Amino acid sequence: MRGIAIREELTDEWDKRGIKEQKEYAILTSEIHEAAFGIKPSDHKNLKNLERENLRDHMNDLELIFLY
């Protein structure tokens, strides 16, 4: 639950700074992911053998900490 609250704080901050479109949020999220893990989110999903599932739902606590 705390991860959701932190994610909302982050997106609220982006909104204050003029980020409005879904594509912009996706780009920023992807950049954070690559900086934290050294791979794109799509590659991370492949490593976890995920297809349509949400990657965040399949991360452990340590992985989630690095994203936020």
Biopython code that builds the backbone (N, CA, C, O; Angstrom):
import numpy as np
from Bio.PDB.StructureBuilder import StructureBuilder

atoms = [
    (1, "MET", "N", (0.818, -1.199, 0.000)),
    (1, "MET", "CA", (0.000, 0.000, 0.000)),
    (1, "MET", "C", (0.861, 1.262, 0.000)),
    (1, "MET", "O", (0.524, 2.255, -0.645)),
    (2, "ARG", "N", (1.953, 1.213, 0.715)),
    (2, "ARG", "CA", (2.824, 2.384, 0.765)),
    (2, "ARG", "C", (3.403, 2.680, -0.620)),
    (2, "ARG", "O", (3.595, 3.839, -0.986)),
    (3, "GLY", "N", (3.674, 1.633, -1.375)),
    (3, "GLY", "CA", (4.186, 1.819, -2.729)),
    (3, "GLY", "C", (3.215, 2.581, -3.600)),
    (3, "GLY", "O", (3.622, 3.401, -4.423)),
    (4, "ILE", "N", (1.922, 2.314, -3.423)),
    (4, "ILE", "CA", (0.892, 3.023, -4.187)),
    (4, "ILE", "C", (0.889, 4.496, -3.815)),
    (4, "ILE", "O", (0.799, 5.358, -4.689)),
    (5, "ALA", "N", (0.988, 4.791, -2.519)),
    (5, "ALA", "CA", (0.998, 6.182, -2.063)),
    (5, "ALA", "C", (2.214, 6.930, -2.602)),
    (5, "ALA", "O", (2.109, 8.085, -3.014)),
    (6, "ILE", "N", (3.359, 6.270, -2.596)),
    (6, "ILE", "CA", (4.581, 6.897, -3.111)),
    (6, "ILE", "C", (4.458, 7.144, -4.601)),
    (6, "ILE", "O", (4.854, 8.198, -5.098)),
    (7, "ARG", "N", (3.908, 6.170, -5.316)),
    (7, "ARG", "CA", (3.706, 6.326, -6.762)),
    (7, "ARG", "C", (2.787, 7.512, -7.049)),
    (7, "ARG", "O", (3.030, 8.272, -7.986)),
    (8, "GLU", "N", (1.732, 7.672, -6.248)),
    (8, "GLU", "CA", (0.815, 8.799, -6.431)),
    (8, "GLU", "C", (1.516, 10.131, -6.167)),
    (8, "GLU", "O", (1.276, 11.108, -6.877)),
    (9, "GLU", "N", (2.374, 10.176, -5.159)),
    (9, "GLU", "CA", (3.142, 11.392, -4.886)),
    (9, "GLU", "C", (4.024, 11.749, -6.081)),
    (9, "GLU", "O", (4.120, 12.910, -6.478)),
    (10, "LEU", "N", (4.654, 10.740, -6.636)),
    (10, "LEU", "CA", (5.532, 10.956, -7.789)),
    (10, "LEU", "C", (4.736, 11.488, -8.975)),
    (10, "LEU", "O", (5.136, 12.476, -9.590)),
    (11, "THR", "N", (3.633, 10.859, -9.300)),
    (11, "THR", "CA", (2.851, 11.317, -10.456)),
    (11, "THR", "C", (2.220, 12.683, -10.194)),
    (11, "THR", "O", (2.045, 13.465, -11.129)),
    (12, "ASP", "N", (1.875, 12.983, -8.941)),
    (12, "ASP", "CA", (1.373, 14.324, -8.603)),
    (12, "ASP", "C", (2.452, 15.376, -8.858)),
    (12, "ASP", "O", (2.165, 16.460, -9.366)),
    (13, "GLU", "N", (3.683, 15.052, -8.503)),
    (13, "GLU", "CA", (4.794, 15.980, -8.733)),
    (13, "GLU", "C", (5.018, 16.194, -10.223)),
    (13, "GLU", "O", (5.226, 17.321, -10.671)),
    (14, "TRP", "N", (4.975, 15.116, -10.983)),
    (14, "TRP", "CA", (5.127, 15.245, -12.433)),
    (14, "TRP", "C", (4.013, 16.119, -13.005)),
    (14, "TRP", "O", (4.251, 16.938, -13.892)),
    (15, "ASP", "N", (2.799, 15.936, -12.492)),
    (15, "ASP", "CA", (1.660, 16.734, -12.950)),
    (15, "ASP", "C", (1.905, 18.220, -12.674)),
    (15, "ASP", "O", (1.631, 19.064, -13.527)),
    (16, "LYS", "N", (2.412, 18.535, -11.499)),
    (16, "LYS", "CA", (2.720, 19.931, -11.147)),
    (16, "LYS", "C", (3.760, 20.524, -12.089)),
    (16, "LYS", "O", (3.773, 21.731, -12.331)),
    (17, "ARG", "N", (4.629, 19.672, -12.616)),
    (17, "ARG", "CA", (5.712, 20.130, -13.490)),
    (17, "ARG", "C", (5.340, 20.085, -14.969)),
    (17, "ARG", "O", (6.186, 20.279, -15.841)),
    (18, "GLY", "N", (4.046, 19.823, -15.240)),
    (18, "GLY", "CA", (3.567, 19.934, -16.608)),
    (18, "GLY", "C", (3.436, 18.641, -17.384)),
    (18, "GLY", "O", (3.114, 18.666, -18.572)),
    (19, "ILE", "N", (3.676, 17.516, -16.743)),
    (19, "ILE", "CA", (3.513, 16.234, -17.430)),
    (19, "ILE", "C", (2.025, 15.908, -17.423)),
    (19, "ILE", "O", (1.413, 15.820, -16.359)),
    (20, "LYS", "N", (1.451, 15.732, -18.590)),
    (20, "LYS", "CA", (0.005, 15.531, -18.678)),
    (20, "LYS", "C", (-0.382, 14.261, -19.432)),
    (20, "LYS", "O", (-1.367, 13.610, -19.088)),
    (21, "GLU", "N", (0.382, 13.913, -20.447)),
    (21, "GLU", "CA", (-0.018, 12.794, -21.297)),
    (21, "GLU", "C", (0.524, 11.462, -20.782)),
    (21, "GLU", "O", (1.614, 11.390, -20.215)),
    (22, "GLN", "N", (-0.258, 10.426, -20.992)),
    (22, "GLN", "CA", (0.116, 9.078, -20.554)),
    (22, "GLN", "C", (1.479, 8.664, -21.103)),
    (22, "GLN", "O", (2.267, 8.023, -20.408)),
    (23, "LYS", "N", (1.749, 9.030, -22.340)),
    (23, "LYS", "CA", (3.026, 8.667, -22.965)),
    (23, "LYS", "C", (4.199, 9.281, -22.211)),
    (23, "LYS", "O", (5.248, 8.652, -22.076)),
    (24, "GLU", "N", (4.027, 10.509, -21.719)),
    (24, "GLU", "CA", (5.092, 11.168, -20.961)),
    (24, "GLU", "C", (5.359, 10.435, -19.644)),
    (24, "GLU", "O", (6.511, 10.258, -19.248)),
    (25, "TYR", "N", (4.291, 10.014, -18.974)),
    (25, "TYR", "CA", (4.446, 9.243, -17.739)),
    (25, "TYR", "C", (5.175, 7.933, -18.022)),
    (25, "TYR", "O", (6.043, 7.520, -17.253)),
    (26, "ALA", "N", (4.822, 7.288, -19.120)),
    (26, "ALA", "CA", (5.452, 6.014, -19.485)),
    (26, "ALA", "C", (6.945, 6.200, -19.739)),
    (26, "ALA", "O", (7.754, 5.371, -19.323)),
    (27, "ILE", "N", (7.308, 7.272, -20.413)),
    (27, "ILE", "CA", (8.719, 7.545, -20.698)),
    (27, "ILE", "C", (9.491, 7.774, -19.406)),
    (27, "ILE", "O", (10.570, 7.211, -19.219)),
    (28, "LEU", "N", (8.950, 8.592, -18.517)),
    (28, "LEU", "CA", (9.633, 8.865, -17.253)),
    (28, "LEU", "C", (9.758, 7.605, -16.403)),
    (28, "LEU", "O", (10.807, 7.355, -15.810)),
    (29, "THR", "N", (8.706, 6.823, -16.344)),
    (29, "THR", "CA", (8.734, 5.578, -15.584)),
    (29, "THR", "C", (9.779, 4.627, -16.143)),
    (29, "THR", "O", (10.517, 3.990, -15.391)),
    (30, "SER", "N", (9.838, 4.535, -17.449)),
    (30, "SER", "CA", (10.820, 3.664, -18.091)),
    (30, "SER", "C", (12.244, 4.123, -17.787)),
    (30, "SER", "O", (13.120, 3.294, -17.543)),
    (31, "GLU", "N", (12.479, 5.420, -17.798)),
    (31, "GLU", "CA", (13.809, 5.962, -17.497)),
    (31, "GLU", "C", (14.223, 5.638, -16.063)),
    (31, "GLU", "O", (15.374, 5.275, -15.820)),
    (32, "ILE", "N", (13.308, 5.764, -15.123)),
    (32, "ILE", "CA", (13.597, 5.425, -13.727)),
    (32, "ILE", "C", (13.926, 3.941, -13.623)),
    (32, "ILE", "O", (14.869, 3.553, -12.932)),
    (33, "HIS", "N", (13.148, 3.120, -14.308)),
    (33, "HIS", "CA", (13.361, 1.674, -14.280)),
    (33, "HIS", "C", (14.739, 1.312, -14.825)),
    (33, "HIS", "O", (15.462, 0.514, -14.228)),
    (34, "GLU", "N", (15.092, 1.899, -15.947)),
    (34, "GLU", "CA", (16.404, 1.607, -16.551)),
    (34, "GLU", "C", (17.552, 2.071, -15.662)),
    (34, "GLU", "O", (18.577, 1.396, -15.562)),
    (35, "ALA", "N", (17.380, 3.217, -15.020)),
    (35, "ALA", "CA", (18.425, 3.713, -14.123)),
    (35, "ALA", "C", (18.589, 2.794, -12.912)),
    (35, "ALA", "O", (19.705, 2.581, -12.438)),
    (36, "ALA", "N", (17.491, 2.258, -12.419)),
    (36, "ALA", "CA", (17.533, 1.406, -11.225)),
    (36, "ALA", "C", (18.058, 0.010, -11.519)),
    (36, "ALA", "O", (18.808, -0.552, -10.721)),
    (37, "PHE", "N", (17.669, -0.558, -12.665)),
    (37, "PHE", "CA", (17.967, -1.963, -12.936)),
    (37, "PHE", "C", (18.902, -2.202, -14.118)),
    (37, "PHE", "O", (19.393, -3.316, -14.304)),
    (38, "GLY", "N", (19.148, -1.180, -14.908)),
    (38, "GLY", "CA", (20.038, -1.335, -16.045)),
    (38, "GLY", "C", (19.412, -2.025, -17.244)),
    (38, "GLY", "O", (20.107, -2.349, -18.207)),
    (39, "ILE", "N", (18.109, -2.251, -17.196)),
    (39, "ILE", "CA", (17.388, -2.863, -18.317)),
    (39, "ILE", "C", (16.034, -2.186, -18.474)),
    (39, "ILE", "O", (15.514, -1.584, -17.535)),
    (40, "LYS", "N", (15.474, -2.291, -19.665)),
    (40, "LYS", "CA", (14.156, -1.733, -19.938)),
    (40, "LYS", "C", (13.090, -2.570, -19.225)),
    (40, "LYS", "O", (13.294, -3.760, -18.983)),
    (41, "PRO", "N", (11.961, -1.955, -18.890)),
    (41, "PRO", "CA", (10.883, -2.713, -18.250)),
    (41, "PRO", "C", (10.452, -3.931, -19.077)),
    (41, "PRO", "O", (10.148, -4.981, -18.510)),
    (42, "SER", "N", (10.422, -3.806, -20.390)),
    (42, "SER", "CA", (10.016, -4.945, -21.229)),
    (42, "SER", "C", (11.000, -6.107, -21.098)),
    (42, "SER", "O", (10.594, -7.269, -21.096)),
    (43, "ASP", "N", (12.285, -5.796, -20.991)),
    (43, "ASP", "CA", (13.282, -6.849, -20.796)),
    (43, "ASP", "C", (13.154, -7.470, -19.405)),
    (43, "ASP", "O", (13.351, -8.673, -19.233)),
    (44, "HIS", "N", (12.828, -6.649, -18.430)),
    (44, "HIS", "CA", (12.628, -7.148, -17.067)),
    (44, "HIS", "C", (11.437, -8.108, -17.022)),
    (44, "HIS", "O", (11.479, -9.147, -16.363)),
    (45, "LYS", "N", (10.372, -7.730, -17.743)),
    (45, "LYS", "CA", (9.205, -8.622, -17.825)),
    (45, "LYS", "C", (9.581, -9.951, -18.452)),
    (45, "LYS", "O", (9.123, -11.002, -18.003)),
    (46, "ASN", "N", (10.406, -9.918, -19.481)),
    (46, "ASN", "CA", (10.850, -11.156, -20.124)),
    (46, "ASN", "C", (11.653, -12.020, -19.161)),
    (46, "ASN", "O", (11.502, -13.241, -19.152)),
    (47, "LEU", "N", (12.506, -11.398, -18.350)),
    (47, "LEU", "CA", (13.294, -12.150, -17.375)),
    (47, "LEU", "C", (12.400, -12.870, -16.360)),
    (47, "LEU", "O", (12.733, -13.950, -15.871)),
    (48, "LYS", "N", (11.274, -12.254, -16.061)),
    (48, "LYS", "CA", (10.339, -12.839, -15.098)),
    (48, "LYS", "C", (9.271, -13.706, -15.778)),
    (48, "LYS", "O", (8.342, -14.186, -15.129)),
    (49, "ASN", "N", (9.417, -13.897, -17.086)),
    (49, "ASN", "CA", (8.460, -14.696, -17.867)),
    (49, "ASN", "C", (7.016, -14.193, -17.737)),
    (49, "ASN", "O", (6.084, -14.977, -17.560)),
    (50, "LEU", "N", (6.856, -12.882, -17.827)),
    (50, "LEU", "CA", (5.533, -12.268, -17.763)),
    (50, "LEU", "C", (5.104, -11.871, -19.169)),
    (50, "LEU", "O", (5.926, -11.462, -19.990)),
    (51, "GLU", "N", (3.829, -11.994, -19.431)),
    (51, "GLU", "CA", (3.315, -11.560, -20.732)),
    (51, "GLU", "C", (2.429, -10.329, -20.567)),
    (51, "GLU", "O", (2.827, -9.222, -20.929)),
    (52, "ARG", "N", (1.250, -10.518, -20.031)),
    (52, "ARG", "CA", (0.312, -9.408, -19.882)),
    (52, "ARG", "C", (0.236, -8.885, -18.445)),
    (52, "ARG", "O", (-0.408, -7.869, -18.184)),
    (53, "GLU", "N", (0.881, -9.569, -17.534)),
    (53, "GLU", "CA", (0.817, -9.178, -16.128)),
    (53, "GLU", "C", (1.574, -7.879, -15.888)),
    (53, "GLU", "O", (2.471, -7.509, -16.645)),
    (54, "ASN", "N", (1.192, -7.204, -14.825)),
    (54, "ASN", "CA", (1.853, -5.972, -14.427)),
    (54, "ASN", "C", (3.176, -6.329, -13.756)),
    (54, "ASN", "O", (3.196, -7.102, -12.798)),
    (55, "LEU", "N", (4.261, -5.780, -14.243)),
    (55, "LEU", "CA", (5.585, -6.076, -13.702)),
    (55, "LEU", "C", (5.664, -5.730, -12.220)),
    (55, "LEU", "O", (6.194, -6.508, -11.427)),
    (56, "ARG", "N", (5.144, -4.576, -11.845)),
    (56, "ARG", "CA", (5.207, -4.140, -10.447)),
    (56, "ARG", "C", (4.553, -5.139, -9.501)),
    (56, "ARG", "O", (4.989, -5.301, -8.361)),
    (57, "ASP", "N", (3.508, -5.808, -9.978)),
    (57, "ASP", "CA", (2.817, -6.810, -9.154)),
    (57, "ASP", "C", (3.676, -8.045, -8.915)),
    (57, "ASP", "O", (3.367, -8.853, -8.040)),
    (58, "HIS", "N", (4.731, -8.196, -9.670)),
    (58, "HIS", "CA", (5.596, -9.371, -9.567)),
    (58, "HIS", "C", (7.005, -9.017, -9.092)),
    (58, "HIS", "O", (7.943, -9.793, -9.277)),
    (59, "MET", "N", (7.145, -7.850, -8.484)),
    (59, "MET", "CA", (8.435, -7.439, -7.935)),
    (59, "MET", "C", (8.471, -7.731, -6.442)),
    (59, "MET", "O", (7.450, -7.685, -5.756)),
    (60, "ASN", "N", (9.675, -8.032, -5.952)),
    (60, "ASN", "CA", (9.817, -8.200, -4.512)),
    (60, "ASN", "C", (10.014, -6.827, -3.865)),
    (60, "ASN", "O", (10.134, -5.818, -4.560)),
    (61, "ASP", "N", (10.048, -6.796, -2.547)),
    (61, "ASP", "CA", (10.157, -5.522, -1.833)),
    (61, "ASP", "C", (11.407, -4.741, -2.219)),
    (61, "ASP", "O", (11.350, -3.521, -2.375)),
    (62, "LEU", "N", (12.520, -5.421, -2.371)),
    (62, "LEU", "CA", (13.762, -4.751, -2.722)),
    (62, "LEU", "C", (13.670, -4.082, -4.096)),
    (62, "LEU", "O", (14.132, -2.954, -4.274)),
    (63, "GLU", "N", (13.080, -4.774, -5.054)),
    (63, "GLU", "CA", (12.918, -4.181, -6.387)),
    (63, "GLU", "C", (12.028, -2.952, -6.321)),
    (63, "GLU", "O", (12.313, -1.945, -6.970)),
    (64, "LEU", "N", (10.970, -3.019, -5.557)),
    (64, "LEU", "CA", (10.061, -1.886, -5.437)),
    (64, "LEU", "C", (10.734, -0.686, -4.766)),
    (64, "LEU", "O", (10.482, 0.461, -5.132)),
    (65, "ILE", "N", (11.585, -0.961, -3.789)),
    (65, "ILE", "CA", (12.309, 0.113, -3.106)),
    (65, "ILE", "C", (13.166, 0.882, -4.110)),
    (65, "ILE", "O", (13.224, 2.111, -4.060)),
    (66, "PHE", "N", (13.824, 0.176, -5.011)),
    (66, "PHE", "CA", (14.695, 0.845, -5.979)),
    (66, "PHE", "C", (13.913, 1.690, -6.979)),
    (66, "PHE", "O", (14.465, 2.634, -7.544)),
    (67, "LEU", "N", (12.667, 1.378, -7.205)),
    (67, "LEU", "CA", (11.873, 2.168, -8.151)),
    (67, "LEU", "C", (11.384, 3.464, -7.551)),
    (67, "LEU", "O", (11.141, 4.428, -8.278)),
    (68, "TYR", "N", (11.232, 3.509, -6.231)),
    (68, "TYR", "CA", (10.663, 4.705, -5.600)),
    (68, "TYR", "C", (11.603, 5.195, -4.554)),
    (68, "TYR", "O", (11.326, 6.196, -3.894)),
]
sb = StructureBuilder()
sb.init_structure("model")
sb.init_model(0)
sb.init_chain("A")
sb.init_seg("    ")
for serial, (resi, resn, name, xyz) in enumerate(atoms, 1):
    if name == "N":
        sb.init_residue(resn, " ", resi, " ")
    sb.init_atom(name, np.array(xyz, "f"), 0.0, 1.0, " ", f" {name:<3s}", serial, name[0])
structure = sb.get_structure()
